[in-house]
Amino acid sequence: MFLIIQFLLPLLLLSTSSSSSSFASASTSSNATTIYEVLRNYGLPMGLFPKGVKDFEVDDDGRFWVHLDQACNAKFENELHYDRNVSGSLSKGMIDALTGLDAQDLFLWLHVKSIRVDIPTSGLIYFDVGAASKQFALTLFESPPECVAIQSQDDADADAFRIGDVSEVQFGRLRYQPEQGTSGRDVL
C-alpha cells in the first residue's frame, strides 16, 4: 500500500501543477476580449497592432494569430507593414516566432522576428530582425495606430511601373524579372 501511494502521489502532484499552470496561462488571454487587452496582459504595449483588429485567436500556450481585413502600413518612427495574417508566440514582455510583420529601415524592408520590452520597463521596445535589433521609445506604441491599406501583391504586379525588366512593386520593393531567352549581356 505504501509503495502504491509513494508511486501515485508524485503523479497526482504533477498533474495538478500542470493543470494549474495551464489555467494561469489561459486566464492571461481568455478573459481578454480584444487583442489589445491580450497584449497588455502580457506586459506589451497595445499599439503593436493597428486599430480595428476584430479577428484573433490566442492559445493557452501563448501562440496567437491575428487576421486583418487587408494588408496595411502604419507609421511610427519607422514604417511597419502588416500582412493580412500575423502570428507568433506571446510570453511575458515578448512576442517571438513572429510572422507577417516587416519594418522599414532606410530603403530596406526587414522581417521582424521578435519584439520585446524590458520588465521592469526601461521605456524601450526592441524589434529583432535577425542580424540586428532596433530600439524605439515605448511611448510610440501606447495606442493602436491607423493603418493605411495597401494593394495586394497581385494588384501591385498588374499596376507596377515597368522600366525594362525591373518592376517597382508593393511598398517600394524592387524585383528583377529576367525575360526568357535573354542573358545578362543582353540587358546591358
C-alpha positions in Angstrom: 0.0 0.0 0.0 2.8 2.4 0.9 4.5 1.6 -2.3 1.4 2.5 -4.3 0.9 5.8 -2.5 4.6 6.6 -3.0 4.2 6.0 -6.7 0.9 7.7 -7.3 1.4 10.8 -5.2 4.1 12.4 -7.5 1.9 11.7 -10.5 -1.1 13.3 -8.8 1.0 16.4 -7.8 2.5 16.6 -11.3 -0.9 16.6 -13.0 -2.3 19.2 -10.5 0.7 21.5 -11.1 0.5 21.2 -14.9 -3.3 21.9 -14.9 -2.8 24.9 -12.6 -0.1 26.3 -14.9 -2.2 25.9 -18.0 -5.1 27.6 -16.2 -2.8 30.5 -15.3 -1.7 31.0 -18.9 -5.2 30.5 -20.2 -6.5 33.1 -17.8 -4.0 35.6 -19.2 -5.6 35.6 -22.6 -9.1 34.0 -22.2 -10.5 36.9 -20.1 -9.4 39.4 -22.8 -12.0 40.4 -25.4 -9.5 42.2 -27.7 -6.0 41.6 -28.9 -5.0 44.9 -27.3 -6.1 43.6 -23.9 -4.1 40.4 -24.6 -1.0 42.4 -25.3 -1.5 44.4 -22.1 -1.9 41.2 -20.1 1.5 40.0 -21.4 3.2 43.3 -20.5 3.3 44.5 -24.1 2.0 47.9 -25.4 -1.4 47.9 -27.1 -0.1 49.8 -30.1 1.8 46.8 -31.6 -1.3 46.0 -33.8 -3.2 48.6 -35.8 -6.7 49.8 -35.0 -9.7 47.7 -35.8 -8.4 44.1 -35.2 -11.5 42.1 -34.7 -10.5 38.6 -35.6 -7.8 36.9 -33.5 -7.0 33.7 -31.5 -4.7 33.1 -28.6 -3.9 29.5 -27.5 -3.3 28.6 -23.9 0.5 28.3 -24.6 0.6 31.9 -26.0 0.6 31.1 -29.7 -1.6 33.7 -31.4 -3.0 34.6 -34.8 -4.3 38.0 -35.9 -6.3 38.5 -39.1 -6.6 41.9 -40.7 -9.2 42.9 -43.3 -6.3 43.7 -45.6 -2.5 44.2 -45.6 -1.6 47.7 -44.4 1.3 50.0 -43.4 1.5 52.0 -40.2 3.9 54.8 -39.4 5.8 55.1 -36.1 9.3 56.4 -36.1 9.8 53.9 -39.0 7.1 52.3 -41.1 5.7 48.9 -40.3 4.0 46.6 -42.8 1.3 44.2 -41.6 0.4 41.2 -43.7 -3.3 40.1 -43.6 -2.3 37.4 -41.2 0.2 38.0 -38.4 1.2 35.2 -36.0 3.7 34.4 -33.3 4.1 33.3 -29.7 3.4 35.5 -26.7 5.3 35.4 -23.4 5.7 37.9 -20.7 7.1 41.0 -22.3 7.9 39.3 -25.6 6.5 38.2 -29.0 8.7 35.5 -30.6 8.5 33.4 -33.8 6.7 36.4 -35.4 5.5 36.2 -39.0 3.6 38.7 -41.1 5.3 41.9 -39.9 8.1 43.9 -41.7 9.8 47.1 -40.6 11.4 49.6 -43.0 14.8 51.0 -42.2 16.1 53.4 -44.8 15.1 51.8 -48.1 15.1 48.2 -46.9 12.2 46.2 -45.6 13.2 43.7 -42.9 11.2 40.8 -41.5 10.6 41.3 -37.7 11.4 38.1 -36.0 10.6 39.1 -32.4 9.6 42.1 -30.3 10.4 42.5 -26.6 10.2 45.0 -23.8 12.2 45.1 -20.6 10.5 44.1 -17.4 10.6 46.2 -15.3 10.3 48.8 -18.0 13.3 50.8 -19.3 11.0 52.8 -21.6 12.3 51.0 -24.6 10.9 48.4 -27.0 13.2 46.2 -29.2 12.5 44.9 -32.7 14.7 41.9 -33.7 15.2 41.5 -37.4 17.7 38.6 -37.2 21.2 40.1 -37.7 20.3 43.2 -35.7 17.8 44.8 -33.5 16.4 48.3 -33.3 15.2 50.0 -30.2 12.4 52.6 -30.0 10.7 54.6 -27.3 7.9 52.5 -25.8 5.7 55.6 -25.9 5.4 55.3 -29.7 3.4 52.1 -29.2 1.0 53.2 -26.4 -2.1 53.2 -28.6 -3.0 51.3 -31.8 -2.0 53.2 -34.9 -4.0 54.0 -38.0 -3.1 51.6 -40.8 -3.2 52.5 -44.4 -4.3 49.7 -46.7 -2.0 48.7 -49.5 -2.6 46.8 -52.7 -2.4 43.1 -52.7 0.7 41.6 -54.4 -1.4 40.6 -57.5 -2.8 44.1 -57.9 0.6 45.6 -57.4 2.1 43.3 -60.0 -0.6 44.3 -62.5 -0.3 48.0 -61.9 3.5 48.0 -61.5 5.6 50.7 -63.2 7.9 48.9 -65.5 11.3 50.0 -66.8 12.7 47.2 -68.9 12.9 44.2 -66.6 12.7 45.9 -63.3 9.3 46.4 -61.6 8.5 48.6 -58.7 6.1 46.6 -56.6 4.4 46.6 -53.2 5.5 49.3 -50.8 8.7 50.2 -52.7 10.4 46.9 -53.1 12.2 46.3 -56.4 12.1 42.9 -58.0 14.1 41.8 -61.1 12.3 39.7 -63.6 14.5 38.4 -66.4 12.8 37.8 -69.8 13.1 34.3 -71.2 15.7 34.0 -73.9 17.9 36.8 -72.7 21.1 36.7 -70.8 22.7 39.3 -68.6 24.8 40.6 -71.5 21.6 41.4 -73.5 20.3 43.7 -70.7 23.4 45.9 -70.6 
